[in-house]
Amino acid sequence: MKKTKAVTSLAALTLMAGLFAGCSSNNNNADNAAATNAGNTGTGTEATAAPEGDAAKDIKGDITVITQRTDIVDTVFKDYAAKFNEKYPDVKVNFEALSSYEDQIKIRMSTNDYGDVLLLPTSVAIKDLPDFFEPLGKMSDLEQQYTGLEERSVDGISYGIPITVNFSGVIYNKQVFKDAGITEVPRTFEQFQTALQNIKDKTDAVPLYTNYAAGWTLTQWEADLATVAGDRDYVNIAQVASDDNFVQGQPHYDLYKVMYDAAKNGLIEEDPTTTDWETSKADLANGKIGTMMLGSWAIGQIKGLATNPDDVGFMPFPTNASKILVPLSDDYNLGISLHSKNKEAARAWVDWFINESGYPTTEGGGMSPVKGAELPEILKQFEGTDVTFDTIAPAKAGEEGWVDAIDKEAEIGLWQPDFKKVIIEAAIGNRKDSYDDIMKDLNDKWKAARAKVTAAK
Amino acid sequence: MERLSNLSYKNQRILIIFLFSLVPVVLLLTFSYLPVFKMFQYSFTSWDGFSKNMEYVGFDNYKTIFTKPEYFAVFKVSLYYFFATFVQMGLALYFATILSFNVRLKNWFKGILFFPTLLNGVAIGFIFLFFFKPEGTLNTLLDLFGLGAWQQKWLLNPHLINISLAFASVWRYMGMNFIIFLGAISSIGSDIYEASEIDGANRWHQFRHIIIPSIKKILQLNLILAVSGAIGVFEIPYVMTGGSNGSGTFVIQTVDVAFKYSKLGLASAMAVVLLGIVVIVTILQRVLIKEEK
């Protein structure tokens, strides 16, 4: 009898041990799998490795690169790794692609394990960047080489380099414009509305597709604020100095009036609540949609779906300002984790990726952040016109991040879809508020939050 | 092992029970109680979700919630789900009763009714997004049956959107209620039915006087679950509309505050308030139902 008891307790203990062991062995498996993957990448390129210089040879280690490009992580990125290994044969590069990058990385950043090279989440307050990322160098030094550093720099130190520089405006289908009898690209608000009306009257295409259901697509409009203002200082300097941000005559009012008018006049899709982003790209490419407000990053994706890629065109957002300014802004910035164990290798990847991979122009679809790099093809039509491309001015010293701080405090959501959705709902008659009511509400929130933020700093 | 076997049988039992419960208790503490405790803690700060420094702000967050009417306005939407709850329970009870008698293809029907519960909520969101499209399944079906005049833009119309979403919610959760009712009804002995049949009871009499009294406790339980579910509606409207067009619920608002506006402290306070409301509603229900007796 005694023996049986002992056996029972033994069995119990074994089970317990098994439970714990089960956990840890799973981890081991995962590690092993990762290691094998890395190993494959390594051995695949060892044969062709052509080390250059001693410095490159000395750098070794395993790095994990986290990316948002789930679509090309197993294809293009693998090729990048192979090419990278030609220069740095002893660095093993592993990739991890996150499907909803912003949400997932935020959660991982509360631990110490968030890869070696990753994109700086836009929702991390700029002042908190030093807590998570390795400084890449003084901004004044790096500035000689790259553009767009000011967006992710704290106290003159840069923490990220943009993976590509985007320009924002209207992506349109040239064939639809031709069918609607629009010969000249519309420049002002009035011309733009007329153009949309013509598309509705003369073709079967949806004049302006809002992509309301996807939500984030509506935030793309905010990038055109600088075009409407016609002033590179507006976004970060003039805006924070003003209590009247959403008052008639101000850029924000005019910008979203375009959206409101289009929706009000029935120039948007029939049922915005059930739109689908993936389909909309193909529809624009093939002439079922006239225009969409997007960034340059979308051009490549849309062209890829078009039967005639030359039909896909880019034009600046309409404006009544005296000059047309197409704002250039950073896509995600690439940085290095503060907790990385192979910072040298991680840095090598960052430099290589920005300068030599070709990603900024090919896959990123925008301009290279490297100074003096060639303009992308689609922009060459604007050379010699009154359209200028420029970055938006950084905030004044001591006012960094104020736009963001006021926006969050007020719960306005300049870069969130919420109030854009409200505008569309009001325009199609689902809400009683008028456009002016919505703007007044936003302005009240802005004013209150601005008072609070400026007082606190 | 020598030492273990030296223990008395009773002590060995205690040891084993302790060791076995250690795992679930540790899991429970780490993934249920610790987060709740932390949530209470965060609700007194103005933490943004990642910043290394957390600022203590006292009851400021609660003050914000209770002084700004827009935070509570969204509970109107919960009413739609609250009424849908009764439809859901009615249907579940109806099907459970029918299927507890001898019906042809009984198991097949059971499977059909329970199936939605097994599906992932996000998948259901997408299915119904397609279902409610202007050229989607529902309108096509209406057309097929000659009811073309009833076609609607189900998610665009502000008067219909919440009813449409509540319908999807009923479809999703009815299976769970159904299976619980079915289980309760099956536990009623067949001799009671036989006896009642001899006394001349028909199906309605049996339902009214045998089934309902026997599963009263389960009915109450389901009601409490359904009502607190209606207060905390989240995934279907979030996946399908993101809370736009007047379909936002309190939980969607909480998630927005936390992750769109990086006010994790305020969002935690909102979660605490929601928890409080659910607790109060549950207690109220228990008290009211008891008084009925």
Interface residues (C-beta under 8 A of the other chain):
Chain A: K2 K3 K5 A6 T8 S9 L10 A12 L13 M16 L19 D103 K106 M109 S110 S123 V124 A125 D128 D131 F132 Y212 A213 G215 E270 D271 P272 T273 T274 K408 E411 G413 Q416 P417 D418 K421 E425 I428 N430 R431
Chain B: M1 L4 S5 Y9 Q12 L15 I16 L19 F20 L22 V23 D48 G49 F50 S51 K52 L129 F132 K133 P134 G136 K153 L155 L156 N157 P158 I161 T241 G242 S244 N245 G246 D256 V257 F259 K260 Y261 S262 K263
